[in-house]
């Protein structure tokens, strides 16, 4: 998988063959296909590993912080940290993952296991927080936060600042806004707005 990521970065995803990956990794083509039936499966394996690294990097903040904003910020920043070594690869690979019909699209059926694992992290963010919030919104929030994280990913892919400083700044500026909106969700005068928003989300999901 490491060899595949390097070749994808150097030669491009389309130009890199399974035979070239096997040769560079010093394994037979048959052996490579035994473990990975396609280049797409190699990328899915990368998704799975990146997800595991994100979970590990988020463990401390989820174990020690109770406030929603601190938990969300910690998890988003943890993703940027563990993804930094793959930034150059992500920049070149993004056009493939962005295609709606591509199995490597994060919204595709093939990416469902990695997507569900990622949503589960944001479910931990919500379930473990001590903040008061609307019950219906609490149920929908993990998936909404995952969608927010996809926006952060898109920004990160195009971020050329040193150490992805602009992405960290985006998180610093966005999380307080989300926190404020979530905090207002349980207020009597805004519950109707919250319900309308949730209905829109559910309709779009269908």
C-alpha positions, 0 to 999 in steps of 0.5 A: 500500500505504501508503494502504491501511494508513492507511485500514485503521487509520482505517476498519477492514479490512472498511469499506475498499474498493479503490475508496476506496484507489484514490481516496485514492492518486490512481490509477484503480480499474483501475490499483489492481486491475492490481497488487493483485487484492484488499485481501488482496493489499495485506496480503500485500505489507505482509507481504513488505515487513515481512519484507524490513525484518526481514531487513535489520535482523537482518543485523548481529547474524547477521554478528557474533554467534556465540552462539545466545542473542545471535543469537536475541535480536537477531533478535526485537528487530529484528522489534519495532523494524521493526514499531513503526511498524505497531503501531496498525494491527496492533492493529486488524487482528489479529482478521482475521489470527487467524481460522483460515480467513482467507487473511491468517492467518500459518499459511495457504497464502496466507501461505506465502511470508512464513512461509517467509522468516521461518523462513529467518531463524531457520534463519540463527540456528541454522546460524550459531551456535557452540553445541553442540546435538542434531543432530535438534533443530537441524534442527527448531529454525528452525520452532520458533523461528518459532512462538516469534516468533508468541507474541512477536507476539501479546504485542506486539499487546496491549502498550500499554507505552511503546516496547513495553518489555514486549515487549522484557522478554519477549524478555530473559526468554524467550531465556535459558530457550530457550538453556538448554533447547537447551544441555541437548538434547545431554546423554545423559540428556536426549536421550530427552526431546529425541527425544520432544519432536521426535516430538510436534512432527512429529505436530502438524505432520501 
